[in-house]
Amino acid sequence: MPIAVTGSIATDHLMVFPGRFVDQLLPDQLAHLSLSFLVDRLEVRRGGVAANIAFGLGGFGLSPLLVGAVGTDFAEYEVWLKEHGVDTGGVRVSAERQTARFMCITDEDANQIASFYTGAMAEASDIDLRAVFTGTGRPDLVLVAPDDPSAMLRHTAGCRSLGIPFAADPSQQLARLDGGQVRELVAGATWLFTNEYEAALLQERTDWSSAEVLAAVGTWVTTLGEKGVRIERAGLAPLTVPAVPGIEPADPTGVGDAFRAGFLAAVSHGVPLESAARLGCALASVALGAVGSQSYTTDLAQLSAVVEQTYGPGAAGPLAPVLGEPS
């Protein structure tokens, strides 16, 4: 099943502060906040939600089509993505702006302070999916991931117009969208992806109950961190799949993107939902142990072993279309 992934493409600047942010906050000076953190480590990594998910899908040999806007500084990053199985035929290069930047400082309590420079992503709304697919071929599914908000709305409308199934992943952009916009992004989605906090925020924004969300989408997939993932469909009991335990976290950035890649890779091969979620959790555990959202290696034998060890003998069997027959 050909998959197109629309959304952010960025460079991540990940820093570590060897202390606690809260120790630097003076309650009587919060109105005059001026802080500077001396960091011990800087990792410059490739990132962006759409690029991260496309990278993950590429590891399964699916050749996903990446759709987004970048700057002229994208050349080296593009080579990397192509080498990892990503089709960059849907990427627009801005003549005026640099590729987006994500800057994040993490303290010893795993608290984070982050900022995001939009850069060329501001031009993503100029991308016409109909024109892109005319040149690259029509996908069977379009994942609309966090991006310039107007681009997300345009891509969703484009999928409806073209009759292409789409997955809605509003994620961190929920904070920028009003209720009407969120309803427009979500309604009719084959898949809806959120984390636990985003699930609550989506309901607050839309003023929908859980039942109303499920009436508007096909399947709602909510990641629960160390508790795993919950999958819901209207009229059916929720399905909860536990996460892979005992993983020493190296960097949480991009772990949710890895889950989506593993899950959609399995779904694209017609794998049952529970097994698809297990593969998503397995790939997320691998990503959690690496610094940077595209620093892990997709080793099919390793993933098969993780699934078997976590979910029991025979659990990797239904994933044979993705991972090959268990050894």
Secondary structure, DSSP 8 states (H G I E B T S, - for coil): --EEEES--EEEEEEE-SS-GGGG--GGGGGG-------SEEEEEEE-HHHHHHHHHHTTT---EEEEEE-GGGHHHHHHHHHTT-EEEEEEE-SS---EEEEEEE-TTS-EEEEEE-GGGGGGGG--HHHHHHHH---SEEEE-S--HHHHHHHHHHHHHHT--EEE--GGGGGG--HHHHHHHHTT-SEEEEEHHHHHHHHHHHT--HHHHHHHSSEEEEE-GGG-EEEE-TTS--EEE----S---S--TTHHHHHHHHHHHHHHTT--HHHHHHHHHHHHHHHHTSSSTT-----HHHHHHHHHHHH-TTTTGGGHHHH-S--
